[in-house]
Amino acid sequence: MTAPDIRRDQRMDQIMAILLRSGVLLAASLVFIGGVVYLSRHDLPTINYRVFQGEPQELRTVSGILREAGKFHGRGLIQLGLLLLIATPVARVLFSVVAFIYEKDWTYVAITMLVLTLLCYSLFGGGL
Amino acid sequence: MNTLEFTLLVGMGSLLAGFLGSLTGLGGGVVIVPMLTLLFHVDIRYAIGAALVSVIATSSGAAAAYVKEGYSNVRVGMFLEIATTVGALVGAAVALHLHVSVIAIIFGLALIYSAFASLREKSEHKADVAPDRIATWLGMDSSYPTENGMTPYHVRGVPLGFALMFGAGVLSGLLGIGSGAIKVLAMDQAMKLPFKVSTTTSNFMIGVTAAASAGIYLSRGYMDPGIAMPVMLGVLGGSLLGAHVLAAAKVRSLRLVFTVVIGFLAVEMIYNGFVGKM
Protein backbone atom coordinates (compact mmCIF):
# COMPACT_ATOMS: atom_id res chain seq x y z
CA MET A 1 0.00 0.00 0.00
CA THR A 2 1.23 3.54 -0.72
CA ALA A 3 1.27 6.39 1.80
CA PRO A 4 -1.89 8.14 0.50
CA ASP A 5 -3.68 4.78 0.70
CA ILE A 6 -2.75 4.45 4.37
CA ARG A 7 -3.74 8.03 5.16
CA ARG A 8 -7.09 7.43 3.53
CA ASP A 9 -7.52 4.20 5.50
CA GLN A 10 -6.80 6.11 8.70
CA ARG A 11 -9.33 8.81 7.86
CA MET A 12 -11.83 6.05 7.16
CA ASP A 13 -11.08 4.63 10.62
CA GLN A 14 -11.72 7.99 12.26
CA ILE A 15 -15.07 8.49 10.54
CA MET A 16 -15.99 4.93 11.54
CA ALA A 17 -15.08 5.58 15.17
CA ILE A 18 -17.35 8.63 15.28
CA LEU A 19 -20.13 6.60 13.67
CA LEU A 20 -19.78 3.82 16.24
CA ARG A 21 -19.63 6.18 19.21
CA SER A 22 -22.76 8.07 18.11
CA GLY A 23 -24.60 4.81 17.56
CA VAL A 24 -23.72 3.49 21.02
CA LEU A 25 -24.57 6.82 22.67
CA LEU A 26 -27.95 7.01 20.95
CA ALA A 27 -28.70 3.36 21.76
CA ALA A 28 -27.72 3.80 25.41
CA SER A 29 -29.94 6.89 25.74
CA LEU A 30 -32.91 5.01 24.29
CA VAL A 31 -32.30 2.03 26.60
CA PHE A 32 -32.01 4.40 29.57
CA ILE A 33 -35.24 6.26 28.75
CA GLY A 34 -36.97 2.93 28.15
CA GLY A 35 -35.63 1.69 31.48
CA VAL A 36 -37.05 4.69 33.34
CA VAL A 37 -40.46 4.24 31.67
CA TYR A 38 -40.31 0.48 32.33
CA LEU A 39 -39.49 0.83 36.02
CA SER A 40 -41.92 3.68 36.70
CA ARG A 41 -44.93 2.11 34.95
CA HIS A 42 -44.29 -1.38 36.19
CA ASP A 43 -46.32 -2.49 39.21
CA LEU A 44 -43.01 -4.16 40.17
CA PRO A 45 -43.88 -7.80 40.75
CA THR A 46 -41.22 -10.48 41.16
CA ILE A 47 -40.14 -11.78 37.78
CA ASN A 48 -38.80 -15.30 37.54
CA TYR A 49 -36.06 -15.41 34.93
CA ARG A 50 -35.13 -18.93 35.98
CA VAL A 51 -37.96 -20.26 33.88
CA PHE A 52 -37.30 -19.61 30.22
CA GLN A 53 -40.36 -18.38 28.35
CA GLY A 54 -38.96 -16.41 25.43
CA GLU A 55 -40.08 -12.96 24.42
CA PRO A 56 -43.53 -12.26 22.97
CA GLN A 57 -43.73 -11.89 19.19
CA GLU A 58 -43.95 -8.08 19.27
CA LEU A 59 -40.50 -7.84 20.91
CA ARG A 60 -38.80 -10.14 18.38
CA THR A 61 -39.29 -8.46 15.02
CA VAL A 62 -38.16 -5.08 13.76
CA SER A 63 -41.71 -4.01 12.87
CA GLY A 64 -43.11 -5.24 16.21
CA ILE A 65 -40.44 -3.40 18.20
CA LEU A 66 -41.09 -0.17 16.27
CA ARG A 67 -44.83 -0.47 17.04
CA GLU A 68 -44.22 -1.11 20.76
CA ALA A 69 -41.73 1.75 21.02
CA GLY A 70 -44.16 4.04 19.20
CA LYS A 71 -46.71 3.37 21.97
CA PHE A 72 -44.00 4.55 24.40
CA HIS A 73 -43.95 1.20 26.19
CA GLY A 74 -40.84 0.76 28.36
CA ARG A 75 -39.90 -2.69 27.11
CA GLY A 76 -40.45 -1.64 23.50
CA LEU A 77 -38.22 1.41 23.91
CA ILE A 78 -35.44 -0.68 25.47
CA GLN A 79 -35.72 -3.22 22.66
CA LEU A 80 -35.51 -0.41 20.07
CA GLY A 81 -32.32 0.78 21.77
CA LEU A 82 -30.91 -2.74 21.60
CA LEU A 83 -31.88 -2.98 17.93
CA LEU A 84 -30.07 0.29 17.27
CA LEU A 85 -27.02 -1.04 19.11
CA ILE A 86 -27.00 -4.19 16.94
CA ALA A 87 -27.39 -1.99 13.86
CA THR A 88 -24.29 0.06 14.77
CA PRO A 89 -21.65 -2.48 13.64
CA VAL A 90 -23.87 -3.24 10.63
CA ALA A 91 -23.69 0.46 9.72
CA ARG A 92 -19.93 0.24 10.00
CA VAL A 93 -19.84 -2.61 7.48
CA LEU A 94 -22.18 -0.65 5.19
CA PHE A 95 -19.81 2.32 5.43
CA SER A 96 -16.92 0.03 4.45
CA VAL A 97 -18.79 -1.06 1.31
CA VAL A 98 -19.09 2.59 0.26
CA ALA A 99 -15.45 3.27 1.12
CA PHE A 100 -14.23 0.31 -0.95
CA ILE A 101 -16.42 1.37 -3.90
CA TYR A 102 -14.81 4.81 -3.61
CA GLU A 103 -11.37 3.14 -3.73
CA LYS A 104 -12.51 0.96 -6.67
CA ASP A 105 -11.32 -2.12 -4.77
CA TRP A 106 -13.86 -4.54 -6.24
CA THR A 107 -12.56 -7.65 -4.46
CA TYR A 108 -13.24 -6.00 -1.12
CA VAL A 109 -16.55 -4.55 -2.27
CA ALA A 110 -17.63 -8.16 -2.87
CA ILE A 111 -16.20 -9.41 0.45
CA THR A 112 -17.85 -6.61 2.42
CA MET A 113 -21.19 -7.10 0.64
CA LEU A 114 -21.08 -10.76 1.62
CA VAL A 115 -20.55 -9.85 5.30
CA LEU A 116 -23.38 -7.32 5.09
CA THR A 117 -25.71 -9.92 3.58
CA LEU A 118 -24.89 -12.38 6.37
CA LEU A 119 -25.62 -9.73 9.02
CA CYS A 120 -28.95 -8.75 7.44
CA TYR A 121 -29.86 -12.42 7.16
CA SER A 122 -29.30 -12.92 10.90
CA LEU A 123 -31.38 -9.89 11.80
CA PHE A 124 -34.30 -10.43 9.42
CA GLY A 125 -34.11 -14.11 8.56
CA GLY A 126 -34.05 -15.42 12.09
CA GLY A 127 -31.07 -17.74 11.74
CA LEU A 128 -30.35 -21.06 10.09
CA MET B 1 -36.43 -9.92 44.78
CA ASN B 2 -38.73 -7.45 42.99
CA THR B 3 -38.07 -5.92 39.58
CA LEU B 4 -36.53 -2.70 40.91
CA GLU B 5 -34.12 -4.55 43.21
CA PHE B 6 -33.22 -6.97 40.44
CA THR B 7 -32.52 -4.11 38.00
CA LEU B 8 -30.37 -2.18 40.47
CA LEU B 9 -28.35 -5.21 41.61
CA VAL B 10 -27.73 -6.47 38.07
CA GLY B 11 -26.81 -2.93 37.05
CA MET B 12 -24.25 -2.59 39.85
CA GLY B 13 -22.79 -6.04 39.14
CA SER B 14 -22.48 -5.14 35.46
CA LEU B 15 -20.83 -1.82 36.30
CA LEU B 16 -18.18 -3.69 38.30
CA ALA B 17 -17.78 -6.30 35.54
CA GLY B 18 -17.34 -3.61 32.89
CA PHE B 19 -14.89 -1.68 35.08
CA LEU B 20 -12.67 -4.69 35.84
CA GLY B 21 -13.01 -6.02 32.29
CA SER B 22 -11.78 -2.77 30.80
CA LEU B 23 -8.92 -2.38 33.33
CA THR B 24 -7.64 -5.88 32.73
CA GLY B 25 -8.34 -6.02 29.00
CA LEU B 26 -10.41 -9.18 29.40
CA GLY B 27 -13.67 -7.47 28.49
CA GLY B 28 -16.76 -7.21 30.68
CA GLY B 29 -18.79 -9.71 28.69
CA VAL B 30 -17.03 -12.82 29.97
CA VAL B 31 -18.28 -12.46 33.56
CA ILE B 32 -21.81 -11.35 32.70
CA VAL B 33 -23.10 -14.86 31.91
CA PRO B 34 -21.66 -16.50 35.10
CA MET B 35 -22.90 -13.54 37.18
CA LEU B 36 -26.46 -13.74 35.82
CA THR B 37 -26.73 -17.53 35.96
CA LEU B 38 -24.89 -18.30 39.21
CA LEU B 39 -25.83 -15.25 41.28
CA PHE B 40 -29.21 -14.21 39.92
CA HIS B 41 -30.39 -17.64 38.70
CA VAL B 42 -31.26 -16.30 35.25
CA ASP B 43 -31.74 -18.87 32.47
CA ILE B 44 -28.49 -19.11 30.49
CA ARG B 45 -30.21 -18.24 27.18
CA TYR B 46 -31.40 -14.86 28.53
CA ALA B 47 -27.94 -14.34 30.04
CA ILE B 48 -26.19 -14.94 26.70
CA GLY B 49 -28.55 -12.50 24.94
CA ALA B 50 -27.74 -9.78 27.47
CA ALA B 51 -23.99 -10.51 27.33
CA LEU B 52 -23.97 -10.13 23.53
CA VAL B 53 -25.47 -6.68 23.89
CA SER B 54 -22.75 -5.64 26.33
CA VAL B 55 -20.05 -7.02 24.00
CA ILE B 56 -21.31 -4.87 21.10
CA ALA B 57 -21.54 -1.80 23.33
CA THR B 58 -18.00 -2.05 24.71
CA SER B 59 -16.45 -2.99 21.36
CA SER B 60 -18.08 -0.08 19.54
CA GLY B 61 -17.45 2.32 22.41
CA ALA B 62 -13.76 1.43 22.54
CA ALA B 63 -13.24 1.82 18.78
CA ALA B 64 -12.53 5.54 19.06
CA ALA B 65 -9.75 4.98 21.59
CA TYR B 66 -8.23 2.24 19.43
CA VAL B 67 -8.14 4.45 16.33
CA LYS B 68 -5.89 6.93 18.14
CA GLU B 69 -3.60 4.18 19.34
CA GLY B 70 -2.67 2.45 16.12
CA TYR B 71 -3.91 0.93 12.96
CA SER B 72 -6.46 -1.74 12.53
CA ASN B 73 -6.10 -3.63 9.27
CA VAL B 74 -9.53 -3.11 7.70
CA ARG B 75 -8.89 -5.60 4.86
CA VAL B 76 -7.75 -8.41 7.15
CA GLY B 77 -10.68 -7.67 9.47
CA MET B 78 -13.28 -7.60 6.71
CA PHE B 79 -12.03 -10.79 5.04
CA LEU B 80 -12.02 -12.68 8.36
CA GLU B 81 -15.49 -11.30 9.16
CA ILE B 82 -16.84 -13.75 6.56
CA ALA B 83 -15.58 -16.61 8.74
CA THR B 84 -16.74 -15.12 12.07
CA THR B 85 -20.24 -14.16 10.91
CA VAL B 86 -20.87 -17.57 9.32
CA GLY B 87 -19.47 -19.11 12.53
CA ALA B 88 -21.72 -16.90 14.67
CA LEU B 89 -24.79 -17.93 12.67
CA VAL B 90 -23.85 -21.60 13.10
CA GLY B 91 -23.10 -21.15 16.82
CA ALA B 92 -26.38 -19.35 17.52
CA ALA B 93 -28.31 -22.02 15.57
CA VAL B 94 -26.57 -24.82 17.50
CA ALA B 95 -27.28 -23.03 20.82
CA LEU B 96 -31.01 -23.29 20.13
CA HIS B 97 -30.78 -27.09 20.15
CA LEU B 98 -28.16 -27.80 22.83
CA HIS B 99 -29.11 -28.57 26.41
CA VAL B 100 -28.33 -25.68 28.77
CA SER B 101 -26.00 -27.92 30.84
CA VAL B 102 -23.84 -28.57 27.77
CA ILE B 103 -23.68 -24.83 27.03
CA ALA B 104 -22.65 -24.18 30.64
CA ILE B 105 -19.79 -26.70 30.43
CA ILE B 106 -18.50 -25.30 27.10
CA PHE B 107 -18.76 -21.83 28.60
CA GLY B 108 -16.65 -22.86 31.59
CA LEU B 109 -13.95 -24.30 29.34
CA ALA B 110 -13.89 -21.15 27.17
CA LEU B 111 -13.58 -19.03 30.33
CA ILE B 112 -10.58 -21.03 31.52
CA TYR B 113 -8.94 -20.64 28.13
CA SER B 114 -9.40 -16.85 28.00
CA ALA B 115 -8.16 -16.47 31.58
CA PHE B 116 -5.10 -18.55 30.71
CA ALA B 117 -4.46 -16.66 27.46
CA SER B 118 -4.57 -13.30 29.23
CA LEU B 119 -1.70 -14.27 31.52
CA ARG B 120 0.66 -15.06 28.65
CA GLU B 121 3.40 -12.53 28.07
CA LYS B 122 2.99 -10.55 24.88
CA SER B 123 5.99 -9.74 22.77
CA GLU B 124 5.75 -7.06 20.12
CA HIS B 125 8.93 -8.14 18.36
CA LYS B 126 8.40 -9.95 15.11
CA ALA B 127 11.01 -11.59 12.93
CA ASP B 128 10.91 -10.59 9.27
CA VAL B 129 8.08 -12.44 7.65
CA ALA B 130 8.22 -13.29 3.96
CA PRO B 131 5.28 -12.29 1.73
CA ASP B 132 2.53 -14.84 1.23
CA ARG B 133 0.74 -15.50 -2.06
CA ILE B 134 -2.85 -15.42 -0.79
CA ALA B 135 -2.30 -12.41 1.46
CA THR B 136 -0.62 -10.52 -1.37
CA TRP B 137 -3.47 -11.31 -3.74
CA LEU B 138 -5.95 -10.06 -1.11
CA GLY B 139 -3.91 -6.88 -0.61
CA MET B 140 -3.54 -7.47 3.13
CA ASP B 141 0.06 -6.32 3.63
CA SER B 142 0.23 -2.92 5.26
CA SER B 143 2.32 -0.87 7.68
CA TYR B 144 1.84 0.48 11.19
CA PRO B 145 3.42 3.22 13.31
CA THR B 146 6.34 2.28 15.59
CA GLU B 147 9.18 4.24 17.23
CA ASN B 148 11.08 3.92 13.95
CA GLY B 149 8.26 5.45 11.94
CA MET B 150 5.94 3.51 9.65
CA THR B 151 6.97 -0.14 9.61
CA PRO B 152 5.67 -2.36 6.83
CA TYR B 153 4.54 -5.89 7.64
CA HIS B 154 3.49 -8.96 5.70
CA VAL B 155 0.51 -11.15 6.49
CA ARG B 156 0.76 -14.97 6.42
CA GLY B 157 -1.29 -18.05 7.22
CA VAL B 158 -4.60 -16.80 5.79
CA PRO B 159 -6.30 -20.25 5.60
CA LEU B 160 -5.40 -21.18 9.20
CA GLY B 161 -6.42 -17.73 10.43
CA PHE B 162 -9.71 -18.06 8.56
CA ALA B 163 -10.38 -21.48 10.14
CA LEU B 164 -9.59 -20.23 13.66
CA MET B 165 -11.88 -17.26 13.07
CA PHE B 166 -14.73 -19.58 12.15
CA GLY B 167 -14.21 -21.27 15.53
CA ALA B 168 -14.18 -17.89 17.27
CA GLY B 169 -17.47 -17.05 15.56
CA VAL B 170 -19.09 -20.33 16.61
CA LEU B 171 -18.12 -19.75 20.25
CA SER B 172 -19.38 -16.19 20.08
CA GLY B 173 -22.79 -17.27 18.79
CA LEU B 174 -22.97 -20.19 21.19
CA LEU B 175 -21.82 -18.44 24.36
CA GLY B 176 -22.41 -14.72 23.80
CA ILE B 177 -18.78 -13.77 24.26
CA GLY B 178 -16.50 -11.64 22.08
CA SER B 179 -13.99 -14.50 21.62
CA GLY B 180 -11.28 -11.85 21.64
CA ALA B 181 -8.69 -14.33 22.95
CA ILE B 182 -9.10 -16.65 19.94
CA LYS B 183 -9.27 -13.75 17.49
CA VAL B 184 -5.95 -12.40 18.74
CA LEU B 185 -4.49 -15.93 18.66
CA ALA B 186 -5.52 -16.29 15.01
CA MET B 187 -4.08 -12.96 13.90
CA ASP B 188 -1.06 -12.84 16.21
CA GLN B 189 0.11 -16.44 16.03
CA ALA B 190 -1.29 -17.83 12.78
CA MET B 191 -1.19 -14.74 10.56
CA LYS B 192 1.87 -13.09 12.15
CA LEU B 193 0.30 -9.65 12.43
CA PRO B 194 2.04 -7.21 14.81
CA PHE B 195 0.43 -7.43 18.25
CA LYS B 196 -1.01 -3.90 18.23
CA VAL B 197 -2.56 -4.42 14.83
CA SER B 198 -4.15 -7.72 15.85
CA THR B 199 -5.69 -6.30 19.06
CA THR B 200 -7.19 -3.27 17.30
CA THR B 201 -8.45 -5.35 14.38
CA SER B 202 -9.87 -7.90 16.82
CA ASN B 203 -11.80 -5.17 18.64
CA PHE B 204 -13.30 -4.01 15.35
CA MET B 205 -14.32 -7.56 14.49
CA ILE B 206 -15.83 -8.38 17.90
CA GLY B 207 -18.69 -5.91 17.42
CA VAL B 208 -19.61 -7.25 13.97
CA THR B 209 -19.46 -10.89 15.10
CA ALA B 210 -21.57 -10.19 18.18
CA ALA B 211 -24.10 -8.31 16.03
CA ALA B 212 -24.53 -11.40 13.83
CA SER B 213 -25.30 -13.56 16.89
CA ALA B 214 -27.39 -10.88 18.60
CA GLY B 215 -29.70 -10.61 15.58
CA ILE B 216 -30.57 -14.28 15.92
CA TYR B 217 -31.02 -14.11 19.70
CA LEU B 218 -33.33 -11.12 19.29
CA SER B 219 -35.47 -12.68 16.58
CA ARG B 220 -35.73 -15.94 18.54
CA GLY B 221 -37.00 -14.06 21.62
CA TYR B 222 -33.91 -14.68 23.77
CA MET B 223 -33.27 -11.00 24.32
CA ASP B 224 -35.14 -9.79 27.38
CA PRO B 225 -35.32 -5.99 27.78
CA GLY B 226 -35.61 -6.25 31.58
CA ILE B 227 -32.25 -8.03 31.82
CA ALA B 228 -30.41 -6.47 28.87
CA MET B 229 -31.17 -2.91 30.05
CA PRO B 230 -29.19 -2.93 33.35
CA VAL B 231 -26.47 -5.13 31.82
CA MET B 232 -25.85 -2.87 28.83
CA LEU B 233 -25.90 0.40 30.78
CA GLY B 234 -23.81 -1.08 33.61
CA VAL B 235 -21.09 -2.63 31.47
CA LEU B 236 -20.87 0.43 29.22
CA GLY B 237 -20.58 2.80 32.20
CA GLY B 238 -18.06 0.56 33.91
CA SER B 239 -15.85 0.20 30.86
CA LEU B 240 -15.81 3.96 30.24
CA LEU B 241 -14.86 4.46 33.90
CA GLY B 242 -12.16 1.81 33.57
CA ALA B 243 -10.70 3.48 30.48
CA HIS B 244 -10.35 6.74 32.46
CA VAL B 245 -8.45 5.31 35.43
CA LEU B 246 -6.43 2.87 33.34
CA ALA B 247 -3.28 5.01 33.30
CA ALA B 248 -3.02 5.31 37.08
CA ALA B 249 -3.92 1.77 38.11
CA LYS B 250 -1.61 -1.11 38.96
CA VAL B 251 -3.03 -3.40 36.33
CA ARG B 252 -0.80 -6.44 36.76
CA SER B 253 -1.98 -7.53 40.19
CA LEU B 254 -5.55 -6.60 39.37
CA ARG B 255 -5.44 -8.75 36.25
CA LEU B 256 -4.19 -11.66 38.32
CA VAL B 257 -7.05 -11.28 40.83
CA PHE B 258 -9.63 -10.96 38.05
CA THR B 259 -8.20 -14.03 36.32
CA VAL B 260 -8.49 -16.08 39.53
CA VAL B 261 -12.11 -14.94 39.90
CA ILE B 262 -12.83 -15.99 36.31
CA GLY B 263 -11.19 -19.35 37.01
CA PHE B 264 -13.51 -19.93 40.00
CA LEU B 265 -16.57 -18.93 37.98
CA ALA B 266 -15.51 -21.30 35.22
CA VAL B 267 -15.19 -24.25 37.61
CA GLU B 268 -18.59 -23.47 39.12
CA MET B 269 -20.21 -23.25 35.68
CA ILE B 270 -18.74 -26.62 34.69
CA TYR B 271 -19.77 -28.20 38.02
CA ASN B 272 -23.33 -26.87 37.71
CA GLY B 273 -23.47 -28.13 34.16
CA PHE B 274 -22.49 -31.63 35.20
CA VAL B 275 -24.91 -31.89 38.14
CA GLY B 276 -27.67 -30.36 36.00
CA LYS B 277 -28.26 -27.27 38.15
CA MET B 278 -28.38 -24.77 35.27
HADDOCK unambig.tbl for C-alpha pairs under 7 A between the chains (distance, minus, plus):
assign (segid A and resid 1 and name CA) (segid B and resid 142 and name CA) 6.02 0.50 0.50
assign (segid A and resid 13 and name CA) (segid B and resid 67 and name CA) 6.43 0.50 0.50
assign (segid A and resid 14 and name CA) (segid B and resid 67 and name CA) 6.48 0.50 0.50
assign (segid A and resid 17 and name CA) (segid B and resid 63 and name CA) 5.53 0.50 0.50
assign (segid A and resid 17 and name CA) (segid B and resid 64 and name CA) 4.65 0.50 0.50
assign (segid A and resid 18 and name CA) (segid B and resid 64 and name CA) 6.86 0.50 0.50
assign (segid A and resid 20 and name CA) (segid B and resid 60 and name CA) 5.38 0.50 0.50
assign (segid A and resid 20 and name CA) (segid B and resid 61 and name CA) 6.76 0.50 0.50
assign (segid A and resid 21 and name CA) (segid B and resid 60 and name CA) 6.47 0.50 0.50
assign (segid A and resid 21 and name CA) (segid B and resid 61 and name CA) 5.47 0.50 0.50
assign (segid A and resid 24 and name CA) (segid B and resid 57 and name CA) 6.17 0.50 0.50
assign (segid A and resid 24 and name CA) (segid B and resid 60 and name CA) 6.84 0.50 0.50
assign (segid A and resid 24 and name CA) (segid B and resid 61 and name CA) 6.53 0.50 0.50
assign (segid A and resid 28 and name CA) (segid B and resid 233 and name CA) 6.61 0.50 0.50
assign (segid A and resid 31 and name CA) (segid B and resid 229 and name CA) 6.13 0.50 0.50
assign (segid A and resid 35 and name CA) (segid B and resid 229 and name CA) 6.56 0.50 0.50
assign (segid A and resid 39 and name CA) (segid B and resid 4 and name CA) 6.71 0.50 0.50
assign (segid A and resid 44 and name CA) (segid B and resid 2 and name CA) 6.10 0.50 0.50
assign (segid A and resid 44 and name CA) (segid B and resid 3 and name CA) 5.29 0.50 0.50
assign (segid A and resid 44 and name CA) (segid B and resid 4 and name CA) 6.68 0.50 0.50
assign (segid A and resid 45 and name CA) (segid B and resid 2 and name CA) 5.62 0.50 0.50
assign (segid A and resid 45 and name CA) (segid B and resid 3 and name CA) 6.22 0.50 0.50
assign (segid A and resid 46 and name CA) (segid B and resid 1 and name CA) 6.03 0.50 0.50
assign (segid A and resid 46 and name CA) (segid B and resid 2 and name CA) 4.33 0.50 0.50
assign (segid A and resid 46 and name CA) (segid B and resid 3 and name CA) 5.77 0.50 0.50
assign (segid A and resid 47 and name CA) (segid B and resid 2 and name CA) 6.92 0.50 0.50
assign (segid A and resid 47 and name CA) (segid B and resid 3 and name CA) 6.47 0.50 0.50
assign (segid A and resid 49 and name CA) (segid B and resid 42 and name CA) 4.89 0.50 0.50
assign (segid A and resid 49 and name CA) (segid B and resid 43 and name CA) 6.05 0.50 0.50
assign (segid A and resid 50 and name CA) (segid B and resid 41 and name CA) 5.61 0.50 0.50
assign (segid A and resid 50 and name CA) (segid B and resid 42 and name CA) 4.73 0.50 0.50
assign (segid A and resid 50 and name CA) (segid B and resid 43 and name CA) 4.88 0.50 0.50
assign (segid A and resid 51 and name CA) (segid B and resid 43 and name CA) 6.52 0.50 0.50
assign (segid A and resid 52 and name CA) (segid B and resid 43 and name CA) 6.04 0.50 0.50
assign (segid A and resid 54 and name CA) (segid B and resid 221 and name CA) 4.89 0.50 0.50
assign (segid A and resid 54 and name CA) (segid B and resid 222 and name CA) 5.59 0.50 0.50
assign (segid A and resid 55 and name CA) (segid B and resid 221 and name CA) 4.31 0.50 0.50
assign (segid A and resid 55 and name CA) (segid B and resid 222 and name CA) 6.44 0.50 0.50
assign (segid A and resid 55 and name CA) (segid B and resid 224 and name CA) 6.57 0.50 0.50
assign (segid A and resid 56 and name CA) (segid B and resid 221 and name CA) 6.91 0.50 0.50
assign (segid A and resid 60 and name CA) (segid B and resid 218 and name CA) 5.64 0.50 0.50
assign (segid A and resid 60 and name CA) (segid B and resid 219 and name CA) 4.55 0.50 0.50
assign (segid A and resid 60 and name CA) (segid B and resid 220 and name CA) 6.57 0.50 0.50
assign (segid A and resid 60 and name CA) (segid B and resid 221 and name CA) 5.39 0.50 0.50
assign (segid A and resid 61 and name CA) (segid B and resid 219 and name CA) 5.90 0.50 0.50
assign (segid A and resid 75 and name CA) (segid B and resid 225 and name CA) 5.69 0.50 0.50
assign (segid A and resid 78 and name CA) (segid B and resid 225 and name CA) 5.79 0.50 0.50
assign (segid A and resid 78 and name CA) (segid B and resid 229 and name CA) 6.65 0.50 0.50
assign (segid A and resid 79 and name CA) (segid B and resid 225 and name CA) 5.84 0.50 0.50
assign (segid A and resid 85 and name CA) (segid B and resid 57 and name CA) 6.96 0.50 0.50
assign (segid A and resid 86 and name CA) (segid B and resid 211 and name CA) 5.12 0.50 0.50
assign (segid A and resid 86 and name CA) (segid B and resid 214 and name CA) 6.91 0.50 0.50
assign (segid A and resid 89 and name CA) (segid B and resid 207 and name CA) 5.90 0.50 0.50
assign (segid A and resid 89 and name CA) (segid B and resid 208 and name CA) 5.20 0.50 0.50
assign (segid A and resid 89 and name CA) (segid B and resid 211 and name CA) 6.75 0.50 0.50
assign (segid A and resid 90 and name CA) (segid B and resid 208 and name CA) 6.73 0.50 0.50
assign (segid A and resid 111 and name CA) (segid B and resid 79 and name CA) 6.35 0.50 0.50
assign (segid A and resid 112 and name CA) (segid B and resid 78 and name CA) 6.35 0.50 0.50
assign (segid A and resid 115 and name CA) (segid B and resid 81 and name CA) 6.51 0.50 0.50
assign (segid A and resid 115 and name CA) (segid B and resid 82 and name CA) 5.52 0.50 0.50
assign (segid A and resid 118 and name CA) (segid B and resid 85 and name CA) 6.74 0.50 0.50
assign (segid A and resid 119 and name CA) (segid B and resid 212 and name CA) 5.20 0.50 0.50
assign (segid A and resid 122 and name CA) (segid B and resid 89 and name CA) 6.96 0.50 0.50
assign (segid A and resid 122 and name CA) (segid B and resid 212 and name CA) 5.80 0.50 0.50
assign (segid A and resid 122 and name CA) (segid B and resid 215 and name CA) 5.24 0.50 0.50
assign (segid A and resid 122 and name CA) (segid B and resid 216 and name CA) 5.35 0.50 0.50
assign (segid A and resid 123 and name CA) (segid B and resid 215 and name CA) 4.20 0.50 0.50
assign (segid A and resid 123 and name CA) (segid B and resid 216 and name CA) 6.07 0.50 0.50
assign (segid A and resid 123 and name CA) (segid B and resid 219 and name CA) 6.88 0.50 0.50
assign (segid A and resid 126 and name CA) (segid B and resid 216 and name CA) 5.29 0.50 0.50
assign (segid A and resid 126 and name CA) (segid B and resid 219 and name CA) 5.45 0.50 0.50
assign (segid A and resid 126 and name CA) (segid B and resid 220 and name CA) 6.69 0.50 0.50
assign (segid A and resid 127 and name CA) (segid B and resid 89 and name CA) 6.35 0.50 0.50
assign (segid A and resid 127 and name CA) (segid B and resid 93 and name CA) 6.37 0.50 0.50
assign (segid A and resid 127 and name CA) (segid B and resid 216 and name CA) 5.45 0.50 0.50
assign (segid A and resid 128 and name CA) (segid B and resid 89 and name CA) 6.88 0.50 0.50
assign (segid A and resid 128 and name CA) (segid B and resid 93 and name CA) 5.92 0.50 0.50
